Amino acid sequence: MTNRIPLAVPDLRGNEGAYLSRCVQDNWVSSAGPFVTECEKQVAALAGRAHAVASVNGTTALQLAMVAAGVKPGDHVVVPDWTFAATANAAHHAGAIPVFADVTEDNWSLDPAVLEAILRDPPGRIAAVVVVHVLGHPADVDPLLALCEKAGVPLIEDAAGAIGARYKGRPVGGLGDLAIFSFNGNKTVTAGGGGMIVTNDEAQAKRLRAISAQARSGAEYQYDAIGFNYRMTNLNAGVLLAQIERLEEMVAAKRRIAATYDGAIAGRNDLRPTPRAPWGESACWLSSVRCGSQAEARSLVEHMAEHDIEARTFWRTLSDQAPYAHAPRRLTGVAAKLSGTVVSLPCSSSLTDEQQSRVIAALAKWPRKASR
Ligand SMILES: Cc1ncc(COP(=O)(O)O)c(C=O)c1O
């Protein structure tokens, strides 16, 4: 039995086992079944949307969202430079070229001034813009929506880790033209692996459902497009439904954990909290701290490992990495400053007070460096 405290592990203390057994008993284990339908209904309601379409993971959900939004091969899709690779990879998988845009100092998400400049002088046809709700904290969506509406470009929310967050009182996932969630194992709510696209447009939802299942157009082997095999299985949906039943409790635990860390580092000059904008209620997916440099972030991760605690440096910018070295970009230097300096701390919703106290005690022992 290890004493190691993990970063973010699934919290499976609800009906997961019972629902998995039911899948086996009822012989519904593949990519159709009552749990898939129920999860779609519940996630749509959580996001304040009319429709939700389940998929195998968040990356495919993003790709499907882009295709449904009208992204065609050769188009451009604006994505933040500071995000998980999946955001840009999904654009590539949809046949598009990602255009990397910088983020804001104050909430670390897509900078409206940068987006405006790209839309004014685009490198090609901009077919979609993706805003990411970083670390489960809502981005400031209204200025981005205004710019997208003016330019006639759909805004897609990458709410991969942000289920349960609210923006000006409205649920994240219900703000842009379309939105996606991820239910990967490290998310607050997991399906093992899974994703969901939400939209208010019935025709779009119908199209999404069809193209995610090979675009079959009839009971026989007939097709009206080149589709994908991206449907979530009923097994994954069984786990997801059990997780959704405990969403409120798990988000509340995440928020408590984040607030405790914020309190523990208050007054330190070597560790800063992540942004908390007054117009948003974060879902606090990953509790993180910002270090003064990449070297300090690495030192913190190593220090925690010496105390049997898993910590991990968060995203690095994508535009300077080999796969995207030649992609178009408009950068201001903010993402470059953030890159590799944010460290995520143990924050599973099942984290005990005793475990968090151990993490905080280890943080207190990390050498204070007056780096700013
Ligand atoms: C911002 C962002 N977008 C997309 C994804 C992709 O989701 P998945 O891992 O379910 O494919 C993730 C996953 O962590 C993410 O953090």
The ligand as an SDF file (V2000), in Angstrom:
LIG
                    3D

 16 16  0  0  0  0  0  0  0  0999 V2000
   -8.7340   21.8460  -22.9620 C   0  0  0  0  0  0  0  0  0  0  0  0
   -8.9150   20.4220  -23.3900 C   0  0  0  0  0  0  0  0  0  0  0  0
   -9.4630   20.1600  -24.5810 N   0  0  0  0  0  0  0  0  0  0  0  0
   -9.6700   18.9060  -25.0010 C   0  0  0  0  0  0  0  0  0  0  0  0
   -9.3160   17.8140  -24.2340 C   0  0  0  0  0  0  0  0  0  0  0  0
   -9.4690   16.4450  -24.7950 C   0  0  0  0  0  0  0  0  0  0  0  0
  -10.3150   15.5940  -24.1060 O   0  0  0  0  0  0  0  0  0  0  0  0
  -10.1020   14.0000  -24.1700 P   0  0  0  0  0  0  0  0  0  0  0  0
   -8.8950   13.6780  -23.3830 O   0  0  0  0  0  0  0  0  0  0  0  0
  -11.3680   13.4640  -23.5810 O   0  0  0  0  0  0  0  0  0  0  0  0
   -9.9770   13.6330  -25.6170 O   0  0  0  0  0  0  0  0  0  0  0  0
   -8.7480   18.0360  -22.9630 C   0  0  0  0  0  0  0  0  0  0  0  0
   -8.3700   16.8820  -22.1150 C   0  0  0  0  0  0  0  0  0  0  0  0
   -7.7640   17.0030  -21.0880 O   0  0  0  0  0  0  0  0  0  0  0  0
   -8.5350   19.3700  -22.5380 C   0  0  0  0  0  0  0  0  0  0  0  0
   -7.9660   19.6410  -21.3500 O   0  0  0  0  0  0  0  0  0  0  0  0
  1  2  1  0
  2  3  1  0
  2 15  2  0
  3  4  2  0
  4  5  1  0
  5  6  1  0
  5 12  2  0
  6  7  1  0
  7  8  1  0
  8  9  2  0
  8 10  1  0
  8 11  1  0
 12 13  1  0
 12 15  1  0
 13 14  2  0
 15 16  1  0
M  END
$$$$
